């Protein structure tokens, strides 16, 4: 089956090379992504004494190759196999939890190791879920006014989301949940159903937060490290959570110390938060801190603008897509970038409790980077299939 799939995939790519509307290729998106990724590689090299920047460069090369391949393969062909992707995704997520293939790091079992190669399936799950719901919701779009169908869609989302949450990976679960909400909304979900869900979810969320804050750390309904992050954000005197909170406090201090232009990449100043090892794993979750300290206000503004431009290009490509599936893919991917970037930067600037999420295209992580480039390839493929406009008509 896999051999047939890849043969058909190759033939589909070859047959469509001459059919695409290359004048509609979103060059701006490619440029913005490359600039941000190269900036990220330089900041990663400055953030750590290890050769993470070399590894990230390798990820960029692989990502570019994958982006080109995905960009040439008709996304409509790929969407034929949406149920196969969904089931394989569940199998892989189950394998992490229940088989020796799952690799535990820092108390979390989120990685799979095969042949010495380690990757994080939850990153690929983001792409798979976007593809699955692009095909599923487009196929049954007329049923979105039926609350029973919406509950089925929610159940299909909840199955992989629960497996990701139990790794545990609450932050990724939040991102895919928000992305799912954006996707189902742009498909034309009834405002009546939206109102019903909000009337149920908002009070439940408030009650859940109150329960979390009221229960003792040892008997809470969430993981202890998650409890510490939430309590530490609100209670400065909680000694158990103080070790979690100090990273965000140091992050804010580092960003502020960068001033307008920053201290410069690879600086050796003794007052640097990075050089003093006051931030753990600065090349991943707190990479925005390094940007602020070493590139200053100009650097952080540049990163935010580039992310905003990438999201904007994805959204505009989606609005111009020739099919609902293409629209969902582009807006789903753009929403993923927007939500994840917001959460990462909000954590680094201490606007929300600490949660471990990489900054798209900037943080270190080969799996994350390659999956992001898969997403870019899908958006580019959608742009290539815009109808040609001649003499003011399509």
C-alpha positions as CSV (number, residue, x, y, z in Angstrom):
1,X,0.0,0.0,0.0
2,X,2.7,2.5,0.9
3,X,4.7,1.7,-2.2
4,X,1.6,2.3,-4.4
5,X,0.9,5.6,-2.4
6,X,4.4,6.9,-3.1
7,X,4.4,5.9,-6.7
8,X,1.0,7.7,-7.2
9,X,2.4,10.6,-5.3
10,X,5.4,10.9,-7.6
11,X,3.2,10.6,-10.7
12,X,0.8,13.2,-9.4
13,X,3.7,15.6,-8.8
14,X,5.1,15.1,-12.3
15,X,1.7,15.4,-14.1
16,X,0.9,18.6,-12.3
17,X,4.2,20.4,-12.8
18,X,3.0,21.9,-16.2
19,X,-0.5,22.6,-15.0
20,X,0.2,24.9,-12.1
21,X,-0.3,28.6,-12.2
22,X,3.3,29.6,-11.4
23,X,2.4,33.3,-11.6
24,X,0.3,32.9,-8.5
25,X,3.2,31.2,-6.5
26,X,3.5,33.0,-3.1
27,X,7.1,34.1,-3.3
28,X,6.6,36.5,-0.4
29,X,5.8,33.7,1.9
30,X,9.0,31.8,0.9
31,X,11.1,34.9,1.5
32,X,9.6,35.7,4.9
33,X,9.9,32.1,6.1
34,X,13.6,31.9,5.0
35,X,14.5,35.2,6.6
36,X,12.9,34.2,9.9
37,X,14.5,30.8,9.9
38,X,18.0,32.1,9.1
39,X,17.6,34.7,11.8
40,X,16.5,31.8,14.2
41,X,19.6,29.7,13.3
42,X,21.9,32.7,14.2
43,X,20.1,33.3,17.5
44,X,20.2,29.5,18.3
45,X,23.9,29.5,17.7
46,X,24.3,32.4,20.2
47,X,21.9,30.9,22.7
48,X,23.9,27.7,23.3
49,X,27.5,26.5,23.5
50,X,26.4,23.3,21.7
51,X,26.2,23.0,17.9
52,X,22.4,23.3,17.8
53,X,22.7,25.9,15.0
54,X,24.4,23.2,12.8
55,X,21.6,20.8,13.5
56,X,19.0,23.4,12.8
57,X,20.7,24.2,9.5
58,X,20.4,20.6,8.5
59,X,16.7,20.8,9.5
60,X,16.4,23.8,7.2
61,X,17.9,21.9,4.2
62,X,15.6,18.9,4.8
63,X,12.7,21.3,5.3
64,X,13.3,23.1,2.0
65,X,13.5,19.8,0.2
66,X,10.2,18.6,1.7
67,X,8.6,22.0,1.0
68,X,9.4,21.7,-2.7
69,X,8.1,18.1,-2.9
70,X,4.9,18.9,-1.0
71,X,4.5,22.1,-3.0
72,X,4.5,20.1,-6.3
73,X,2.1,17.3,-5.1
74,X,-1.6,18.2,-5.6
75,X,-3.1,18.6,-2.2
76,X,-6.4,17.3,-3.6
77,X,-4.6,14.0,-4.2
78,X,-3.2,13.9,-0.7
79,X,-6.6,14.6,0.8
80,X,-7.9,11.3,-0.7
81,X,-6.1,9.5,2.1
82,X,-7.3,11.6,5.0
83,X,-8.7,8.7,6.9
84,X,-5.5,6.7,6.5
85,X,-3.5,9.7,7.8
86,X,-5.8,10.0,10.8
87,X,-5.6,6.4,11.7
88,X,-1.8,6.2,11.3
89,X,-1.6,9.3,13.5
90,X,-3.5,7.6,16.3
91,X,-1.4,4.5,15.9
92,X,1.8,6.5,16.3
93,X,0.5,8.4,19.3
94,X,-0.6,5.2,20.9
95,X,2.8,3.7,20.2
96,X,4.5,6.5,22.2
97,X,2.5,5.7,25.3
98,X,2.2,1.9,25.1
99,X,5.4,0.6,23.3
100,X,9.1,0.8,23.9
101,X,9.4,3.1,20.9
102,X,8.3,6.0,23.1
103,X,11.2,7.9,24.5
104,X,10.9,9.8,27.8
105,X,12.8,13.1,28.3
106,X,12.3,15.3,31.4
107,X,9.3,13.4,32.6
108,X,7.4,13.6,29.3
109,X,7.0,10.8,26.9
110,X,6.6,12.7,23.6
111,X,9.3,11.3,21.3
112,X,9.8,8.2,19.2
113,X,13.2,6.8,18.5
114,X,13.6,4.6,15.3
115,X,17.0,3.6,14.1
116,X,18.7,6.2,16.2
117,X,16.5,9.0,14.8
118,X,14.3,10.8,17.2
119,X,11.2,12.8,16.3
120,X,8.2,14.3,18.0
121,X,4.9,12.9,16.5
122,X,2.8,15.6,18.0
123,X,4.3,18.2,15.7
124,X,3.3,16.1,12.7
125,X,-0.1,15.6,14.2
126,X,-0.8,19.3,13.7
127,X,-0.3,18.9,10.0
128,X,-2.3,15.7,9.9
129,X,-5.3,17.1,11.8
130,X,-5.4,20.2,9.5
131,X,-5.4,17.9,6.4
132,X,-8.0,15.5,8.0
133,X,-10.4,18.2,8.9
134,X,-9.9,20.0,5.6
135,X,-11.1,16.9,3.8
136,X,-13.7,15.8,6.4
137,X,-15.4,19.2,6.9
138,X,-15.4,20.1,3.2
139,X,-17.0,16.8,2.4
140,X,-19.8,17.3,5.0
141,X,-20.0,21.1,5.1
142,X,-23.8,21.0,4.7
143,X,-24.1,19.2,8.0
144,X,-22.3,21.9,10.1
145,X,-25.7,23.2,11.2
146,X,-26.4,19.9,12.8
147,X,-25.1,19.8,16.4
148,X,-24.9,15.9,16.2
149,X,-22.4,16.2,13.4
150,X,-20.4,18.9,15.2
151,X,-20.2,16.6,18.2
152,X,-18.8,13.8,15.9
153,X,-16.2,16.3,14.6
154,X,-15.3,17.2,18.2
155,X,-15.0,13.5,19.1
156,X,-12.7,12.9,16.1
157,X,-10.5,15.8,17.3
158,X,-10.6,14.8,20.9
159,X,-9.1,11.3,20.3
160,X,-5.6,12.4,19.2
161,X,-5.8,15.5,21.4
162,X,-6.3,13.4,24.5
163,X,-3.3,11.2,23.6
164,X,-1.1,14.3,23.1
165,X,-2.4,15.8,26.4
166,X,-1.5,12.5,28.3
167,X,2.1,12.5,27.1
168,X,1.8,15.1,28.9
169,X,1.8,18.0,26.5
170,X,-0.8,20.5,27.5
171,X,0.6,23.4,25.5
172,X,0.5,21.5,22.2
173,X,-3.1,20.4,23.0
174,X,-4.1,24.0,23.5
175,X,-2.6,25.0,20.2
176,X,-4.3,22.3,18.2
177,X,-7.6,23.0,20.0
178,X,-7.4,26.7,19.0
179,X,-6.5,25.7,15.5
180,X,-9.5,23.3,15.3
181,X,-11.8,26.1,16.5
182,X,-10.5,28.4,13.8
183,X,-10.9,25.7,11.1
184,X,-14.5,24.8,12.1
185,X,-15.4,28.4,12.4
186,X,-14.3,29.4,8.9
187,X,-16.2,26.3,7.5
188,X,-19.4,28.1,8.4
189,X,-20.3,26.7,11.8
190,X,-23.7,27.9,13.0
191,X,-23.6,30.9,15.3
192,X,-26.3,29.2,17.4
193,X,-24.0,26.2,18.0
194,X,-21.1,28.6,18.8
195,X,-23.3,30.3,21.4
196,X,-24.2,26.9,22.9
197,X,-20.6,25.8,23.1
198,X,-19.5,29.1,24.7
199,X,-22.3,28.9,27.2
200,X,-21.0,25.5,28.3
201,X,-17.2,25.8,27.9
202,X,-16.7,29.2,29.5
203,X,-18.3,28.3,32.9
204,X,-16.6,24.9,32.8
205,X,-13.2,26.5,32.3
206,X,-13.8,28.9,35.2
207,X,-14.9,26.1,37.5
208,X,-11.9,24.0,36.4
209,X,-9.5,26.8,37.2
210,X,-11.0,27.3,40.6
211,X,-10.7,23.5,41.3
212,X,-7.1,23.5,40.2
213,X,-6.3,26.5,42.5
214,X,-8.2,25.0,45.4
215,X,-6.8,21.4,45.4
216,X,-3.5,20.6,47.0
217,X,-0.5,20.1,44.7
218,X,-0.2,16.4,45.4
219,X,-3.8,15.6,44.7
220,X,-4.5,17.9,41.8
221,X,-6.2,16.9,38.5
222,X,-3.3,18.1,36.5
223,X,0.4,17.2,36.5
224,X,2.4,18.6,39.4
225,X,4.7,20.7,37.1
226,X,1.6,22.2,35.4
227,X,0.2,23.1,38.8
228,X,3.5,24.7,39.8
229,X,3.5,26.8,36.6
230,X,-0.1,28.1,37.2
231,X,0.3,28.7,40.9
232,X,3.8,30.2,40.5
233,X,2.4,32.8,38.0
234,X,-0.2,34.1,40.6
235,X,1.5,33.4,44.0
236,X,5.0,34.8,44.4
237,X,5.4,33.3,47.9
238,X,4.7,29.7,46.9
239,X,8.1,28.1,47.3
240,X,7.2,25.0,45.3
241,X,6.4,27.1,42.3
242,X,9.2,29.7,42.7
243,X,11.7,27.7,40.7
244,X,9.2,27.8,37.7
245,X,8.4,31.5,38.0
246,X,12.0,32.7,38.2
247,X,12.6,31.8,34.5
248,X,9.9,34.2,33.4
249,X,11.1,36.9,35.7
250,X,14.6,36.5,34.3
251,X,13.2,36.5,30.8
252,X,11.5,39.8,31.2
253,X,14.7,41.2,32.8
254,X,16.8,40.0,29.8
255,X,14.4,41.4,27.2
256,X,14.4,44.7,29.0
257,X,18.2,44.8,29.3
258,X,18.5,44.5,25.5
259,X,17.4,48.1,25.0
260,X,16.9,49.3,21.5
261,X,19.7,47.4,19.6
262,X,20.6,44.6,22.1
263,X,23.9,43.4,23.4
264,X,24.9,41.6,20.2
265,X,24.9,38.0,19.2
266,X,27.5,35.8,20.9
267,X,28.3,38.5,23.4
268,X,30.4,37.6,26.5
269,X,29.0,40.2,28.9
270,X,28.8,38.8,32.5
271,X,25.5,40.6,33.0
272,X,23.9,38.6,30.3
273,X,21.0,36.3,31.5
274,X,22.1,33.8,28.9
275,X,25.7,33.7,29.9
276,X,24.7,33.4,33.6
277,X,22.6,30.3,32.8
278,X,19.5,31.9,34.3
279,X,17.3,30.5,31.6
280,X,17.1,26.8,31.0
281,X,17.0,25.6,27.4
282,X,17.2,29.1,25.9
283,X,17.5,27.8,22.4
284,X,13.9,26.4,22.5
285,X,11.0,27.7,24.6
286,X,12.8,31.0,25.6
287,X,14.4,31.8,22.3
288,X,12.5,35.1,22.2
289,X,14.3,36.1,25.4
290,X,17.6,35.7,23.6
291,X,16.3,37.8,20.6
292,X,15.3,40.5,23.1
293,X,18.6,40.5,25.0
294,X,20.9,40.3,22.0
295,X,19.0,42.0,19.2
296,X,17.0,44.4,21.4
297,X,13.7,46.0,20.6
298,X,14.6,46.1,16.9
299,X,15.2,42.4,16.8
300,X,12.0,41.4,18.7
301,X,9.9,43.8,16.5
302,X,11.5,42.2,13.4
303,X,10.6,38.7,14.6
304,X,7.0,39.7,15.4
305,X,6.5,41.5,12.1
306,X,7.9,38.5,10.1
307,X,5.6,36.1,11.9
308,X,2.6,38.5,11.3
309,X,3.5,38.7,7.6
310,X,3.8,34.9,7.3
311,X,0.3,34.5,9.0
312,X,-1.1,37.2,6.7
313,X,0.2,35.5,3.5
314,X,-1.3,32.2,4.6
315,X,-4.6,33.8,5.3
316,X,-4.7,35.7,2.0
317,X,-3.7,32.5,0.1
318,X,-6.6,30.7,1.8
319,X,-9.1,33.4,0.9
320,X,-8.0,33.2,-2.7
321,X,-8.1,29.4,-2.8
322,X,-10.2,27.7,-5.5
323,X,-11.6,25.1,-3.1
324,X,-12.8,25.0,0.5
325,X,-10.2,22.3,1.3
326,X,-7.4,24.7,0.2
327,X,-9.0,27.5,2.3
328,X,-9.0,25.3,5.4
329,X,-5.4,24.2,4.9
330,X,-4.1,27.7,4.6
331,X,-6.1,29.3,7.3
332,X,-5.5,26.3,9.6
333,X,-1.8,26.5,9.1
334,X,-1.8,30.3,9.5
335,X,-3.9,29.9,12.7
336,X,-1.4,27.4,14.1
337,X,1.5,29.8,13.5
338,X,-0.4,32.7,15.0
339,X,-1.6,30.9,18.2
340,X,1.7,29.2,18.9
341,X,3.7,32.4,18.4
342,X,1.4,34.3,20.6
343,X,1.7,31.8,23.4
344,X,5.5,31.5,23.2
345,X,6.0,35.3,23.2
346,X,3.4,35.8,26.0
347,X,5.3,33.3,28.2
348,X,8.6,35.0,27.5
349,X,7.1,38.4,28.4
350,X,5.3,36.9,31.4
351,X,1.8,37.7,30.2
352,X,0.6,34.1,30.8
353,X,1.9,31.1,32.9
354,X,4.9,29.2,31.7
355,X,4.3,26.5,29.1
356,X,6.7,24.8,26.9
357,X,6.2,25.8,23.2
358,X,8.7,26.6,20.5
359,X,8.6,29.8,18.6
360,X,7.8,28.8,15.0
361,X,10.8,29.0,12.6
362,X,12.9,30.5,15.3
363,X,13.3,27.9,18.2
364,X,15.5,24.9,17.9
365,X,13.9,21.6,16.9
366,X,14.3,19.7,13.7
367,X,11.0,17.9,13.8
368,X,9.1,21.2,14.4
369,X,11.0,23.0,11.6
370,X,10.5,20.2,9.0
371,X,6.8,20.0,9.9
372,X,6.5,23.8,9.6
373,X,8.0,23.6,6.1
374,X,5.5,20.8,5.2
375,X,2.8,23.4,6.1
376,X,4.5,26.0,4.0
377,X,4.6,23.6,1.1
378,X,0.9,22.9,1.4
379,X,0.1,26.6,1.3
380,X,2.3,27.1,-1.7
381,X,0.6,24.2,-3.4
382,X,-2.8,25.9,-2.8
383,X,-1.5,29.1,-4.3
384,X,-0.2,27.3,-7.4
385,X,-3.7,26.1,-8.1
386,X,-5.4,29.5,-8.3
387,X,-7.2,29.9,-11.5
388,X,-5.5,32.1,-14.0
389,X,-7.1,35.5,-14.6
390,X,-7.2,36.7,-18.2
391,X,-8.7,40.0,-19.4
392,X,-10.3,40.6,-16.0
393,X,-12.0,37.1,-16.0
394,X,-11.1,33.8,-14.5
